[in-house]
Structures are given as structure tokens and as C-alpha cells.
Amino acid sequence: MALFGGMFGGGQKHPNLDQLSLAIHNSLNLQLAPPGDEVMTVTEAMTHHDLIGFQNAHSLEGLQELFRAKSLRATVDPSAQTLTLTIATPEEIDLELKAEHGAVKVLHIGEHHGTSRIIKAFGAAAEPVKAAAAPTTIAAAPQPTAAAVPPAFEHLEAVERLCSVIVDTFVKHGQLTTADKEVLKKIKPVDYTLEARIGALERWKAELSRRSRGIHVQQTGSTSLLASSAESEHKSEEAVLRRFDILLHWLGKLIKALEHKGFKFPAKPVWLPH
């Protein structure tokens, strides 16, 4: 059934808008408010791949990220149970993202620590760590520390830094947009435990695979989303190590696929599986 067909433009059908409205209703139980002409132009230009992304988003945050990638702002009116779309300039979106990032409390550590590079690797905006800076204390509260990394995960931090290099390379060669890059930068571990860091990398891998254009790598083995309940419950080092090994092989294949298309990848790590 065409939801917006005939509502605008003298009886014209708008299948893309119909699919967006259905995705919003299924995910959030909200109605899409009748959009303006500028918004209609953007929605009509969406591809099938774009629409699949909206259908797979099951939260307001997920939908907002997808709309921002299309220079659209999504505003929810809870009393009317509606979602309204308006045009947002890249500058406005950038200010909104900075405001969101600013609302997140960041713990600053004076001395050099491995986790400072983890934050940079996932795109958090932070000042460079200065060796001479005095440690900052926060209301005498105990400061969380990163869990010790077992020897089998010696390349974990390097993988986290590699993520930003891969994204920049994909953007440079047109496999990702700058809006895609902004979304990927927001994927960060919830804490500094080994499980959380591997989980963040797997979420980054899934989002990159969904957004990349023209480069697809066949999945090998199981990921955290497919791990058995026993592994998820115990989070044993052996189970996490298997997930990390799968990720390393996938990264190696991803870089090979990029080079196969004739794109030069800067400083390919020698420790990646060949």
C-alpha cells in the first residue's frame, strides 16, 4: 500500500518514502510526518542499499545516524507520535555531533598509557597526551584502568589503530563517504576490558562491511554475534582469542581485496595473516 502516493505532487507515487515510513513505524512505532520538497528530493535519491540500512536499524539512535549521513535531521514529537525530517547542513550536523561527544565524560590521564591510543584509534577527539602534564584527579574517585592484555593479543592495540587507517583509505578511494566515516568513528569500546575491545572491533567490522561500496570479504568462522551461549557467558580467553583470530584473517583479506582493485594501502602490517 502506498503511504505517500498521491499525497504530494499531484498523485505521484513515492516508493522510497513509503519504505522509510514503514521502517520508522516498525522500528519505533512512530508515524513519518509529511516531508517538505527538499526532504522529498533527498529520499527519492536514496538507493536500495540505503533503504535496507533503514529497515535494519532498530533504534532511534541508529536511524538518526543514517539520516545524518543523508544530511537530514530526525526530530521526534512524543505527544503526536510522529518523526519529522528536515534538511541539515554538514556544519549543523558537525555541531550536533560535537555536542553529543561533549556530553560524554572523558577521563584524562596525565602519564602515557596504552588506552590513550585506543581512544584515538576509534576517532574520539582528544588533545595529544603531554608527558609533562600533571595527572588530573576527579573528585578523589578511583580511576578505571585497562585490563592487562595477554601475550596472544599483542597486536590488539595495533589493530585498533589500523581501523582509522582503513577508513581513511576507503574514503580516499570512494569506498566510503565522509558521513560513513563519522558513524564509524563513534564505535568505541564501552570499557577497556579485553571482551569490550574485541566486541567494538566486531561492531566496527560489521558496520564497515555494510557501508563499504564495491569491496566485500567473505566471512570466515563465527563472530561474537554467532558465539555460543556458553562462550558468551564465560567469556573465556580461548573463545575471545578465536574471535580475534577471525578478525585478523578478515582484515588481511580486506586489505588484499582493496589492493586487488588497484588501490595502494599504506604500510600494510607484516603481522596480518597473508
N, C-alpha and C positions, 0 to 999 in steps of 0.2 A: 504494500500500500504506500503510495507516495504521500509523505507527510507535508512536504513543502511544495509539491507540484501544483501549479496554478495559483499559489498564494502571491507570487511576485511575477512581474514581467509578463502579464497578460496570458497566463495559462501555461507558461513554460515549466518543464519538469526540472527538478534539481536533485538527481540521484545521490550526489556526494553529500549534500546537505541532509538528505533523508537518512543516509547511513550514519552520519555524525550524530544526528538527533537520536537514532536508535541506540548507538553506543553509549551516549550520555545517559539515556533512560535506563539501560540495562546495568550500567556500572554504578550510577549514583541515584537512580530513581528521581531524576530531575528532568524537566522539560526544557528544550532549547528555545530561547526567545527568538522571535523573528529577527534575522540579522539585517544590517544595512547593506547597501550596494557594495561598499568596499570589502566587507567581510564575505559577501557572496562571491566576489571575484576571486578571493583567496581560496575559498572552499572548492570552487569549480576547477581550480588549477591543481587540486590535490590528486596524487596518483593512487593506484590501487594499493601500493605498498604503504603509503601514508595512512590510508583508511584502515588497513589491517592493524597498524600500530594503535590507532584509537580504539579499535574493538578489543585489543588485548590489554588495554590499560584498565585497571580495576580500582583506581583510587583517584581522588581529586588532584593529588599531587602529580600523579602520572599524567593525567590529562592536561594539567597546566603546563608541564614541561613540553608536551607535544605541541600545544597551541603556541607556546612561546617560540618554538622552533619555526613556526609559520608567521611570526610577527603578530600574533593575536593574544589578547588578554581575556581570560575567562573570569567572570565575576558571578558569584552565586548569591541569589536572594533567597534565604531560607524560608521566609514567610510566604513567598509566592511559589516556592519550589521550582525556581527557574534558573537557568545558566545563560548569561548574556555574553556574547562575543563582541569585542571591539578591536580596532586596529591599534597596535602599539609599536612605536618606533624602536629600533635597536637600542637607542640611547635610554629610552624609558625602561626597556626590559633589563638592560645592564644595571640601571639604578635599583630596580626591584630585586635583582639577584644579589647585589651588594648589600641591600638592606636585610635580605634573608640571611646572608652569610654573617652579617654583623650581629644578628640576633643570637648566633651560636657562640657560647662561651668558649674561648680558646685558652688553653693553658700554655704559658710561655715559660720555657726552661732556659736558664742562663748558660749553663755549660753545654758543650757539644753532646748531642745524644742522637742515637740512630733514628728515633721516631721523628725528628725534625725533617729528615729527608722523606719519610713516609708521607707526611702532610704535603710536601711539595709535589711528590710523585702523583698524588691524586688531585692536584690542582688547587689546593687551598691557598688563598692569598695571605702571605705572611712575610714579615721583614726578615732579611738574612740574619742568621744567628751570629752574634758577635762574641768572639772568645773572651773579650774583656768585660762583657756585660755582667752585672751582678744578678744573681738569682732572684726571681720575683716570687714572693710568698703571697698566698691568697687566704686571708683570714685564718692562718695557722692550720688550715685543713690539710690532711695527708694528701700528697700528690701521687697520682697513679703512675706506675712505671711500666715499661714494656716488658712482656714476658720474655724470658731467655729463649733464644732460638736454638733448637737442637742442630747438631752438625749437618744433618741431612737437608736442612733448609738454608744452607749457607748462601744461596743465590736469591733468597726471597726478597731482600731489600733491592737488589739489582733488578728483579722482575718488576717491582713496584715503580722504580724509576723508568723502566723501559716502556711502561704503559703510555706515559706522556709523549715519548719519542714516537711511538707507533701512531698515536692520534695525530700528532703534528705532520707526520709523513703522509697519512691518509688525507688530511685536509689539503696539503700541498698538491697532491696529485688528483684531487677531486673525488676521492672515495668517501669523504665525509664533508659536511658543511660546518661552518663556524658555530652554528646553533647546536649541531650534534656534539661538537667539542665541549660546549658549555654544559650540556647534560652529562657527558661522560666525566667531566671534572668533578661533578658533585657526588660521584660514587666513592665513598670513603669507608674505611672500617669503623664499626661502632666503638671499638676499643682497640687496644694494642695486643690482644691475645692472638696466638697463632691461628686459632679457628676463625676469628673475626677477620684477620688479614687475608686468609685464603678465601673466605666467603665473599669479601669485597672484590677480590680479583675475579672470582667466578661470575659475580654480577656484572662487572665491567666487561668480561668476555661475552656474556650473553647479549648485553646492550650493543656492544661493538658489532657483533655478528648480525644483529637485527638492523642496524643502521647503515652498515657499510654497503657501498654500491659496486657491484661487479667483482667482488672478491669474497669467495665463500670457501671455508675449510670444513671438510667432513669431520664430524665429531668422532672421537675415539674414546672408548671406555665410558664410565659413568662419571657424573659430576655430582656436586653437593645436592642438587635438586633431585637426583635419582638415587642418592645413597640410601642404604638400608636403614630401617629404624634403629637397629642395634648400633650401627655406626654413629648415627645422629645422636643417640642417647649417650654413648660413652665417649664419643669424640676422641677415639684413641689416636695416638701419634701415627700408627701404621695406616689407619684409614685416611687421615689428613695427608700423609705422605703420598698415598696413591693419587689423591686428588691433585696434589701439587705436581706430581709427575705427569699426569694427564694434561695439566695446564702448560707445562714446559714443552711437551710434544706439540700441542696445539699452536703455541707461539712460534715454534720452529717452522711448522707448516705454513702459518700465516705469512711469515716473512718470505718464505720461498714462493708463495703464491704472488706476493707483491713484486718480487724480483722477476718472476716469470712473465709478468705484464710489461717488463722493461723499465720498471722504476727502481732507482738505486736506493737501497736502505743504508743509512749512515751507521758505520761502526757496528756491524752485526756481532752480537756476543758469541764468543767462541764456546761458551759453556752450554749453549742451547743444543738440543738434540738435532742431528743433521739427517 
